[in-house]
Amino acid sequence: MAHINEDMLKLPGGYLFTEIAKKVSSFKESHPQAEVISLGIGDVTQPLAPTIVKAMHSAVDEMSKGGTFRGYGPERGYEFLRHAIAENDFRARGIEIDESEIFVNDGAKSDTGNFQELLGKDVKIGVADPIYPVYVDSNAMGGRTGDLGADGRWSNVVYMPCTAENEFIPELPSQPVDVIYLCYPNNPTGTTLTRDELKRWVAYAIEHNSLIFYDSAYEAYIQSEDVPHSIYEIEGAKQVAVEFRSFSKTAGFTGVRCGYTIVPKEVAATTTKGERIALNPLWSRRQSTKFNGVSYVSQRAAEAIYTAEGHAEIRKTIDYYMRNAKLMRSTMLSLGYEVYGGKDAPYLWVRTPQGITSWGFFNTMLQNAHVVCTPGVGFGPAGEGYVRLTAFGQHESTIKALEKIKTII
């Protein structure tokens, strides 16, 4: 008889955003006349930029002709896209990234979840709390997290709380950890790390022979000069860090599916016998076995982001969302809420009124204002007492949602 992976059974009942979708669907069924506006799940609403659409049409035309048709592409991604990434996202910032260190993927979520497959089951992970659920859940599936306690914490995970008291800057781990997950600009809190703060993490990883898995999916939203766009802006980071990027929120690719991961040749982990093994060829081996690459059409679309026209167009879209964020932040502050984020990220982290839990405030917002938010506790125990709002809505809908929120004060 086939035995199930019992670590899967340790996971909470449902993925956070699936649970939200069920609750919203149930509410809509019982309130068919209600206009429900989502400021919760971070999907985009603005259409693809014209230059990107043009590139996709051209790629489809190529696929319709025998002479230019393409089948399976290279697992790392086509050279034309990896070259554009290296030149524009890194070399333009003075960071030397070799194109063989770039792995094109179908979105950062896939690789942040899958990369843990390279690690042994005895690895101890450290996570900022609150945190994007995929990091912890994927390690739970891999048997590394121990058991889930009644307080929402896994027994074999080191939590680094991010609270208003520490300005949402996690403290260095209180005990040794092998892998550290960082996401900046942060999902869900919308906060950032300065260059000096990120230096502390790189120095820690070097000193303790730890790995940093760095999710920078929202770097395009950074407005402040002292906030790094890449961990590789920090000296020594290529020895210890893997970086994950996405075009989903940068260019509206949530439905197109394309992103990339940087695995420097220097970064390595050890065997139980102490032998250092480079992660770049190991990840290449994993991808060639389990992944057939991103579609040619999607990769040509991603390449168009780096043209002068494409860059200007997606910048307008990012500015559109950040205008929403600025309006949301100022409105919620004027209503007396305690608000974080929304300055260098499309997310706002809002403290719930005293005595109301995250899910309690979610229900209040949905039932009384017909607005969807995301309960903070779904991102980790330290998220209790907060909700996440996103700026990815239509501007008109965002204004309407804020007016509705005013009615529940």
N, C-alpha and C positions, 0 to 999 in steps of 0.2 A: 504494500500500500504506500502511496506517495504521502509523505509527511509535509505539512505546511511549514512555512517559515514563521515560527511562533512569535518572532519579534514584531511581525506585522500586527499581531493581535494586541500588542501593547499600546498601539496608537490610539489617540482619542477617537471618538465615534465618527467624526467627519472632518474633512479639511475646512478650515475657517471660512473661506469664501463660498464653499458649497453650502455650508450651514446658513450663511447669510442669504444666499439665493433662495433656499427653501423657505425661510421665514418671510422674505419679501414676496415670493410667489403665493404663499398662503394668505398674506395680507391682501394682495391684489384680488385674489379669488373672493374673499369675503367683503371687499370694498371695491367693487368694479367701477365705481364712479370716481374714485380717488386718483388724482394725478400724483404719481410717486416719482420723485427726483432723486437720483443717486449721487451722493457725494462720498460714496464708500469705495467700492472696488475700483482699482486704479487702471481702468481701460480708457483709452483715448477716444476722442470724438471728432477731431478735425481730420479731414480727408488727406490722403497722400499728396505730397507736393507735386506740382505739374511736371517738374524735371524728372522726378522718380517714376511717375506714371509713363512718361515718354520712354524712359529707359526700359521699363517692363514691356511696353508694346513692342519696342524694337527687338527685345530678347525673344518674345513670343514669335515674332516674324522669323527670326533665325531658326527657331525650333521647328518651323513649318517647312523648312527646305532641307533637302538631303545633304547639301554641301556644308550647311552650318548647324545642322542638328547635333545636339549633345546628349549623351546618355549619362551613365554614372560619372560624377565629377570626382576630383580628389578629395579625400576625407578631410584634409586640413583646410580646404577651400581653394577656389581658383586663385592663381597668382595675381591676377589683375586686382582683386579685392584686397588680398593680403598686402600688396604693395601700397595701395591707397590708404589702408589703415596705418601701416608703419610710417608713411610719410606725413600724414595729416594729424593723426592722434598722438603721435609720439615724437618723431624727429622734429616736427615743427615746434615742439616744446623742449627740445634739447635732450630728448631721451632716445638712446639708441636701442631699438628693438629689431632683432633679425626677423625676417619674414617667416623663417622656419619655426619661430616661437609663437606664431599666431595660428590659432585653430578656429575656423569659422564654424558657428553652430546655429541651431534653430531657436536661439533665445537663451538668455542668461539663466533662466530657471532650470533648464535641462542640465547645463554643465555644473551649476552650483549644487544640484542634487546628485549628479552622477560622479563628480570628482572624488567623492569619498570612497568610491570603489577601489581606488589605488591604495587605501590605507588598511592597516591591520585592525582586527577587532579590539585589540587592547589599547588603541589610541584614545587618549583623553582629550575631549574637545572643550574649548571655552567659548562662550557666546555672550555678546552684549544682550542685555535684557531690558526692554523688549527687542524682538528680532523677527525678521522675515521667517515664517514657519518652516519653509523648505529646508533650511540648514539643519535644524534639529530633527525634523521628521525623517529626512533621508538617512541620517545617522542612526535613528531609531530602527529603521528598516534594516540597516547593516549590523545591528546588534551591539552598538557601542554605548548606548545611553542609559543602560540599566533599566530601572522600573520607574514608572510615572507615579509620583506621590499625590496625595490629596491636595497638596498646595500648588499643584501644577508644575512642579519641578521634577526633572529626571534625576535619579540617584547618582548617575555617573557623568553628569555634565556640570562644569564649573560655570556659574552664572556671574556676570559682571553687571550689576544693576545700573541702569541709566535713569536718573531721577532729576526732578527739578532742583533738588539739593546739590547735586554734583554737575548741574547744568547739562545733563544728558551726555556727559563725557565719561565713558566707562573707566573704572580704575583698572590698573594692571592686575592680572589674575592673583588671587590670594593663595593659590597653590599651583604647582607645576602643571602646565598643559602642553600638549603636543601640537594641537591645531587651534588657531584662533580665527573665528569668523568676524569680519568687520564689514559694514556696509555704509559707505559715505559718498554723497549725501545720504542720510539715513532714511531707510524705510523700516519703521513707520513714523519716526518722530520728526523727520524733516530737518534735523540738526546736522552740523558738520564738524569736522576736526580741522584745526589749523595745521600748518606745516610743522610747527614745533610739537604739537600734540601727536601727530602721526610719526614723527621721529622717535618718540618714546616707545611706540609699539614696535617699530623696526629694530630698535636697539634691544628691546626685550627679546624679540624672536631670535636675533643673532646670539645673544648671551645664553639663552636657554635652549638653543637648537630646536626652536619651534617653527611651524609653518603658519603663514597668514594667508587665509583665503579672503581676498578683498573684492567685494562686489561694488563696482562703481557705475552701476546701470544708469544713475541719474546725474552723472558728471556734467552733462550739457546744460544743466539748469543752474550751475554755480554762477553767482554774481560777484562774490567777494574775491578780492585779489589774493588774500592769504590762505585760501582754501585750495589744496592740491586737487588737480583733476585726475591724477594717477598716483598710485603708491610708488611708482618708479621715479617720481620726482625726488624721492628720498634716497640718499646715498646708502647703498648696501641692500636695498629692498629686493633687487634681483636675486640675491642669495636665498631669500626666505619667503617670497610672496608669489602667489598666483593671482592674477587679476581677471575678473569677469566683466564683460561689457555687453550692452544690448542696444539694438536700434529700435526697440519697441516703443519707448517713451521719447527717444531722441527724434525719431522720424515717423512715428505712427505705425510701426511694423508689428503691432500686436497680432494682426491677422496675416501678415506677410511672413513672419518668422525668420529672423536673422539676427545674429549677434556674434560675439567671438570671445575666446579666452586666450590670455597670454600665459604661456608656461616657459619662463626663461630657462636656458640651458644650464644655468648654475644651480637652480633650485633642486633640492634632493631630499630624500628620506632614507632611513636606515633599515636594514634587515635586523632580525633578532640577534644576528651574530655581529652587528655593528658595521656591516658593509654599506657604504653610501651608494644609493641608486638614484640616478637622475630621473626626474619625473617627466621630462619632455618626451623621451622615447617611449616611456611606459604609457603615457596618455595617448601617444600616437598609436601604440599597439592596441589599446582599448578601443579607440575610435575606429580603427580599421576593422575591428571585429564586430562592433555593435552599431556603427553609424555609417550610413551611406552618403553623408554630405547634405548640404543645403541646395535647394534647386538652383539651376543656372539663372532662372528668371529673378529669383529673390536676390541672388548675389549681384546681378547687374543693377538691380534696384538700389542695393546698398552702395555700390560703387558710385552711383549718381549723387549720393549725399555729399560726396567730397568734391564735386564740381563747384565752381563759383556760384552758379545759378542755384544748384541744389542746396548749398550751404545757406545762402541768403533766404531761400524759401522756408527751410526748416527753422531758421532762426526766428522768422515771423511767427511760426506756430508755437515755438517755445515761449516767445514773448506773450503770445495770446494766453497761454496757460498761466504764466507767471502774473499776468494782469488779474486773472481770476484769483490767484493765491493772495495777491496784495489786497484785493477787495475783501476776500473772505477773512483775512487776518484782521484788517481794520474793523470790519463789522463785528466779528466775534469779540474783539477787545472792547469795542464800544458797548457791547451788551453785558460786559462784566466778566467774561470768561477769561481764564488763564490760558494763553495760547503760545505755542512754541512752533518753530519751523516756518515754512512759507516764505523764506527769504532767499535761500539757495537751493530750494527743492520744491516740488509741486505738492508736498504733503504738509498738513497742519496737524499738530498734536494738541488736543484740547482737553483740559481737565474737566471732568464732569462736576456738576454741582455737588456740594457736600452731602454725603450720605447716600449718593446714588452710584450704583455699580456701572461698569462699562456696558454690560448687557441691559441693565435697567435704563440707561440713557439711550441706548440703541432703540429699545422699545418705545420710550417716550417720543423720540424723534420720529419714528415710523408711524406710531399711532396718532400723534397729535399734530405733527407738522408734515407728515407724508414725505419725509426726507430720510434717505439711507446714509448711515455712517458705518464705520467699522469699529467694533468694540476693541479697545486697547488690550484687554486681557487675552485676546486671541493671539497676540504676538508674544506672550510670555507673562509670568506672574507680576513683573514690575509694571506691566501695562494696565493693571487694574486701576480704575478711577480715571481713565482717559478714553477718548475715542479719536480715531484718525479720520480726517477729512481730506479729500483729494481735489485738486484744481483742474482735473481733466474734463470737466463738463463743458457744455455749450455756455457761452457767456450769459446769454439770456436766461438759460435754465439756472445758472448759478445765482444770478440776481434774484430770481423767483424763489429759489430754495432759501436764500438768506432772509427774504421777507417772511417766509413761512416760519423759519426758526424764531424770528422775533415774536411770534404769537405764543410761544410756549414759555416765555419768560414770566 
